[in-house]
C-alpha cells in the first residue's frame, strides 16, 4: 500500500463523503439515495455532477426496497427512451 496515493485524510465524515463521491461519480450519473437519509447526500450528489434519485426504505407504502429499485430503474429507462426519440 502506498500511503501517498491510497489514503485520504479528512476533517470529518462529511468531507470524506463528498471526496468519495467526487472520486467515483461521473457527470450525468444518477445516484439512488434511500430515505431517510443524511441531509448532505442529495446536495453532495448534485455537487458531484450527478442527479439524486430518492426512494423510501420505510415500509409505510408497503413497497419493498427491491420494488423501489425497480421503480427507479423503470423511470430511468423511460427517461432515456424519451431522449432517444
C-alpha positions in Angstrom: 0.0 0.0 0.0 1.3 3.5 -0.9 0.1 5.9 1.8 0.9 8.9 -0.5 -1.6 7.7 -3.2 -4.1 5.4 -1.4 -5.0 7.2 1.9 -7.1 10.4 2.2 -7.3 12.2 5.5 -10.3 14.5 6.0 -11.6 16.7 8.8 -14.7 14.6 9.2 -17.1 12.2 7.7 -19.0 14.9 5.7 -15.8 15.9 3.9 -14.8 12.3 3.4 -18.2 11.6 1.8 -18.0 14.4 -0.7 -14.4 13.4 -1.5 -15.5 9.8 -2.1 -18.5 10.8 -4.3 -16.4 13.2 -6.4 -13.9 10.4 -6.9 -16.3 7.8 -8.3 -19.3 9.7 -9.8 -19.3 10.8 -13.4 -21.2 13.8 -14.6 -24.8 12.9 -15.5 -24.8 9.7 -13.3 -27.8 9.0 -11.2 -27.3 8.1 -7.5 -30.0 6.2 -5.6 -30.5 7.8 -2.2 -32.7 5.9 0.2 -34.9 7.8 2.6 -34.4 8.5 5.4 -31.0 9.8 4.6 -28.3 12.2 5.9 -29.1 15.7 4.8 -25.9 16.1 2.7 -26.4 13.1 0.4 -28.6 15.0 -2.1 -26.5 18.2 -2.2 -23.2 16.2 -2.4 -24.6 14.1 -5.2 -25.5 17.3 -7.1 -22.1 18.9 -6.4 -20.5 15.8 -7.8 -22.3 16.3 -11.1 -24.9 13.6 -10.6 -28.7 13.5 -10.1 -30.1 12.1 -6.8 -33.0 9.6 -7.2 -34.6 9.2 -3.9 -36.5 6.1 -2.7 -38.1 5.3 0.6 -36.8 2.3 2.6 -39.7 2.8 5.0 -42.4 0.2 4.5 -45.3 2.6 5.1 -46.2 2.3 1.4 -45.9 -1.5 1.6 -43.2 -1.4 -1.2 -40.0 -3.4 -0.6 -36.6 -2.0 -1.4 -36.4 -4.3 -4.4 -39.7 -2.9 -5.8 -38.5 0.6 -5.1 -35.3 0.0 -7.1 -37.3 -1.5 -10.0 -39.5 1.6 -10.0 -36.5 3.9 -10.1 -34.9 1.8 -12.9 -38.1 1.8 -14.9 -38.5 5.5 -14.6 -34.8 5.9 -15.6 -35.3 3.7 -18.6 -38.3 5.7 -19.7 -36.3 8.9 -19.3 -33.6 7.6 -21.6 -36.2 6.3 -24.1 -37.8 9.8 -24.3 -34.3 11.4 -25.0 -33.6 8.8 -27.7 -36.6 9.7 -29.8 
